[in-house]
Amino acid sequence: MSGASTIIKNFRDGTITIEDSTGSPVTLVVAYEEGNFSLSGLQQDLTEVSAYMDRGSLASLRKTNQVFPTWSFTCYMTHFTSGGSGTMSILEFIKQVGGGASLTSGSAAKGDAMTFKVTFAVEGSDFSDSSDHNIVLTENLISVDFSEGDGNTFSVSGTTYGTITLG
């Protein structure tokens, strides 16, 4: 577990890793990313809170349905498919085509949706922190969008249906 730090971290310090759930996980360390990882919807125990009113005044706050945090990031496109070269693209990995065809879901026991583990790690030990810092998100349903531009980009987004661990 990492301790408190006095050094502000920035986009240069992060790394995003996506992995499947095989015995020896197949991992993809995202390359050429913009450094804009974003995570939304974190709250105490991942449940909605409903406000119940008594003739216009707050009477009670109650936890109700589970919520599912969302996240996103953007990376630059270098190729759509590896063409068998062994360097799998993020598109191949998420769509399970080419080199990603044999990946295993992290939530197979819950249904037929393919989910992945996502780790966002931030360098800390290089700044005299007691360790690096990370957020581990399990059972993520991931979507990829492509945009042509200067340079071409993949916009990657996901919803976390599993656990969230801070370290």
N, C-alpha and C positions, 0 to 999 in steps of 0.2 A: 504494500500500500504506500502510495506516495504521500509525502508530507506537504505542508504549506510552503509556498514559494513566493519570492518577491520579484521574480522575473516575469514580465508579461510575455505570453507566447503569441506567435502570429502565424500566418499562412505558410511560412517557410519551415515550420516545425512539425507539421502534420503528415501522416501517412494513412491511407485507406487500404484495407485488405478485405477481400471478399473470399469466402470459402464455402465449399459444399460440406456434406456430412458423411463422406466415405470414411472407412477406418483410418486411412492416412489422408486427411483432407486435401483436396485439390485447391490450391490457393491462387489468387490473382491479386498482386499488389498493383494498384491502379497507378499507371504512369501518365505523365503529361497532364496532370490535373491542375486546375486554376487556383486551388487553395481556397475554395469557397464552400466547404462542407457545412451544412446547416442541419440542425436537429430541432424539431418542434413538438410540443405537446407533452413535455415531461412535467409530471406533477407527483404529488406525494405517493400515491399507491396506484396510479394509472386507472382511476375511476372518475366518471363524471360526477358532478355535484349538482343536485337539483335544489332550487330554492322554493320552499312552500310558503305561500302567502296566507295570511288571515285578514281578509277584507282590506287588502292593499298594504299590509305591513308584514315584514319578514317574521315568520313563525318558526321555521326550522330549515336547516341545511342537512341534506342527506346524500350519502354516496349512493350512486345507482349503477349504470352500465360501465363496463370496462372500456377504456379508451386505448387507441393504438397510435403511438407517436409516429411521425413521418420525418423523413430526412431527404436531403438531396445534395448533389455536387455536380460539377461540370468538368469534363476532361477533353483534351484535344484528340481528334481522330487521326490515327496513323494508318489503320487498315480496317476493313470490315471483317475479313477472315484471314486466318494465318496461312491458308493454302497448304497445310501440312507442315509448315516450317517449325512448329512447336511453340511459337510465341502467340498464344491465344489472345484474341481481342476481347474487350469487355462485352462487345455485342455477341460474340460466340458463346462466352461464358454464361451470360444472362439468358440468352435464347436457347441454350443447350443445343447448338449446332456445331458441326466441325469438331474441333477439339473438346468442346463442352458437352458433346452428346451423351457421355456416360456419367455425368454428375449425379449425385444423390441428394435428395431433398432433406432439409432439416426438420420438416414437419410431416413426414410420410404417415405417421400414426394418426394425424388429424384430417387427412384427405389427400387429394391428388394435386394440390398446388405446390409448385417448386419454390422452396424458400432457401435462403442462404444466411450464413453468419457474416456480419459486417463488423469490423473493428476499426475504430478511428483512434489512432495513437498519436500522442503529442510528445515530442522530445522534451525531457526534463533533466535527465542525469548530466547532459552536457552543460547545464546551467546551474550545477551544484544542488539540484533537487535530489531528494533521496532515491527517486526512481523516475521512470517515464510515466506518463499519464495516459489512460485510455478509457474509452467507452466501448463495451462489447454488446452488440445487438444481435439477438438470435431470432430465427424464424422470420426473415425479411422477405417479403414479396417485392421484387424489384422490376422497375420499368425503365426502358432506355428510349430517349428521343434523339434524333439526329438533326443537325442544322448545318447547312453549308455557310461558309463565311470566311473571314480572314483570321484564323484558320477554322476549319471544319470542327464541330464539337459534338460530343455526346452529352446530353443532359440526363443524368441518372437520378432516379428517385425511388424511394421505398417506403414501405409501411412495416413497422415492427410488430409482430404478433406473439413474440416470445418474451424472453427476459432481457433486462437491461442491467448491465453490471458496470459499475464505475471502479476504476483502479488507478 
